[in-house]
Amino acid sequence: MLERINDIRQDPRAYADELRDYRRYFDGDMLFLPGEEGTWTREGVSAVDEAIRFLDRQTPLPPLERGDLLALAAQDHADDQGMIGAMGHVSRDGSGPGERVRRRGGDIFVGESISYGMADADAVVRQMIVDDGVAGRGHRALLFRNDFRFAGIGCGEHRRYGSICVVDLAATPDGRPDMARWAARGAPSAPIRARAR
């Protein structure tokens, strides 16, 4: 999945062309992919068209490196939610993405995207980039943040939706602030703690 995300970050216009092909499988708000039952979408082809416009304008970005600690935290959340069929960024114990990374030995400066119900990497990444029904397209925005350099992915079975994939992203491999970058920009001595999405 990380390889697929990186392909798209490095060549967003090529993925826009893939989505142009994908959009032909819509009939109103229904998506009819070959060999699959119809799937209802919230926005239909308009969300795909909006994603295409975004990708056509998007500057290519460097690939994300694997963050092992981020992957452990992502898998923790996938396992926790999958077991009980839950949704959202808060685990049963009340922890959010940053707390889960901190528990693994890192820090809280992370973003998180979650996909439910998609069984393969292409479908997961497409769901996050099209971001059908998600106000502000927060999942897509996280995948294309220029300051993120690392990602960790955890996937598994989900009691309600069949499958879950969690992507935790950060500027550093462990969710700590990138102090060298902050200093180079003339920023204050410590970054403001951003809320993970």
C-alpha positions in Angstrom: 0.0 0.0 0.0 2.9 2.4 0.8 4.3 1.8 -2.7 0.9 2.7 -4.2 0.7 5.9 -2.2 4.2 6.8 -3.2 3.5 6.2 -6.9 0.6 8.7 -6.7 2.5 11.3 -4.6 5.3 11.2 -7.2 3.1 11.3 -10.2 -0.4 12.7 -9.3 -1.3 13.4 -12.9 -0.9 9.8 -13.9 -3.3 8.8 -11.1 -5.8 11.5 -12.3 -5.8 9.6 -15.6 -6.6 6.4 -13.8 -9.5 8.1 -12.1 -10.8 9.4 -15.4 -11.1 5.7 -16.4 -12.6 4.8 -13.0 -15.4 7.4 -13.3 -17.0 5.6 -16.3 -18.2 2.8 -13.9 -20.7 5.2 -12.2 -24.4 5.4 -12.9 -25.6 8.3 -10.8 -24.5 7.7 -7.2 -23.9 4.0 -7.9 -20.5 2.5 -8.7 -20.5 -0.7 -10.7 -16.9 -2.1 -10.9 -16.4 -5.1 -13.1 -17.1 -8.4 -11.3 -18.6 -6.6 -8.2 -22.0 -5.7 -7.0 -23.1 -2.1 -7.2 -21.9 0.2 -4.4 -23.7 3.3 -3.3 -21.6 6.4 -2.9 -22.5 9.6 -1.2 -21.4 12.0 -4.0 -21.2 9.9 -7.1 -18.9 11.0 -9.9 -18.7 14.6 -8.6 -16.2 13.5 -5.8 -14.1 11.7 -8.5 -14.1 14.8 -10.7 -13.0 16.9 -7.8 -10.2 14.5 -7.0 -9.1 14.6 -10.7 -9.0 18.4 -10.6 -6.9 18.3 -7.4 -4.5 15.7 -8.8 -4.0 17.7 -12.1 -2.9 20.7 -10.0 -0.9 18.8 -7.4 2.9 19.2 -7.4 4.8 15.9 -7.3 6.0 15.1 -3.8 8.9 12.8 -2.5 8.0 9.3 -1.5 7.1 8.5 2.1 9.6 6.2 3.9 8.4 3.4 6.1 8.1 4.3 9.8 8.2 1.1 11.8 7.0 2.7 15.0 4.2 4.4 13.1 3.2 1.0 11.6 3.0 -0.5 15.1 0.7 2.2 16.3 -1.4 1.9 13.1 -1.7 -1.8 13.6 -2.7 -1.3 17.2 -5.6 0.8 16.2 -6.6 -1.5 13.3 -6.6 -4.5 15.7 -8.5 -2.6 18.4 -11.3 -1.4 16.0 -11.4 -4.5 14.0 -12.1 -6.7 17.0 -15.3 -4.8 18.0 -16.3 -3.3 14.7 -15.7 0.3 15.7 -15.0 3.4 13.6 -13.1 6.6 14.2 -9.7 7.8 15.5 -10.3 7.1 19.1 -9.4 3.6 20.5 -11.5 1.8 23.2 -9.1 3.2 25.9 -9.7 6.8 24.7 -6.4 7.2 23.0 -6.0 9.1 19.7 -3.3 8.7 17.1 -0.7 10.7 18.9 -1.2 8.8 22.2 -0.9 5.5 20.4 2.4 6.5 18.8 3.7 7.9 22.1 2.8 4.6 23.8 5.1 2.9 21.3 7.9 5.2 22.2 7.4 8.2 19.8 5.5 11.5 20.1 2.2 13.0 19.2 2.9 14.9 16.0 1.1 12.5 13.6 -1.8 12.5 11.2 -4.1 9.4 10.6 -6.2 8.2 7.7 -8.5 5.2 8.0 -10.2 3.1 5.4 -13.1 0.7 6.1 -14.4 -2.1 3.9 -11.8 -2.1 1.1 -9.9 -5.4 0.6 -7.0 -4.4 -1.6 -4.4 -1.7 -1.6 -5.7 0.0 -4.8 -9.2 0.3 -3.4 -8.0 1.6 0.0 -5.8 4.3 -1.6 -8.5 5.3 -4.1 -11.0 5.6 -1.2 -8.7 7.9 0.7 -7.9 10.1 -2.4 -11.5 10.4 -3.7 -12.6 10.9 -0.1 -16.3 10.5 -1.0 -18.5 12.1 1.6 -15.7 13.5 3.7 -15.9 17.2 4.4 -12.6 18.9 3.7 -11.1 15.8 2.0 -9.1 15.2 5.2 -7.7 11.8 4.2 -6.5 13.1 0.8 -5.0 16.2 2.5 -2.9 14.0 4.8 -1.6 11.8 2.0 -0.4 14.9 0.2 1.1 16.9 3.0 4.5 18.1 1.9 5.9 18.0 5.4 5.1 14.3 6.0 8.1 12.1 5.1 7.2 8.8 6.9 4.2 6.5 7.1 3.2 3.3 8.9 0.3 1.1 7.8 -1.7 -1.4 9.8 -4.5 -3.5 8.2 -6.7 -6.3 9.3 -10.2 -7.8 9.6 -13.0 -5.6 10.8 -16.1 -7.1 12.5 -18.6 -4.8 10.8 -17.0 -3.8 7.5 -14.8 -6.8 6.7 -11.5 -4.9 6.6 -9.7 -1.9 8.0 -6.5 -0.1 7.0 -5.0 2.6 9.2 -2.2 4.9 7.8 -0.3 7.0 10.4 1.9 9.8 8.9 4.5 12.1 10.3 7.5 14.3 9.5 9.8 11.9 11.4 9.8 8.1 11.7 8.5 8.3 15.3 6.1 11.2 15.3 8.6 13.6 17.0 8.8 17.1 15.7 11.3 17.8 13.0 13.3 20.4 14.9 15.9 20.9 12.2 13.1 21.9 9.7 11.5 24.2 12.3 14.9 25.9 13.0 15.6 26.4 9.3 12.2 28.2 8.9 13.0 30.5 11.8 10.1 29.0 13.8 9.8 29.1 17.5 11.8 26.7 19.5 9.0 24.1 19.6 6.1 23.4 17.2 2.5 23.9 18.3 0.9 20.5 18.9 -1.4 19.9 16.0 -4.5 17.9 16.4 -4.4 14.7 14.5 -7.3 14.1 12.1 
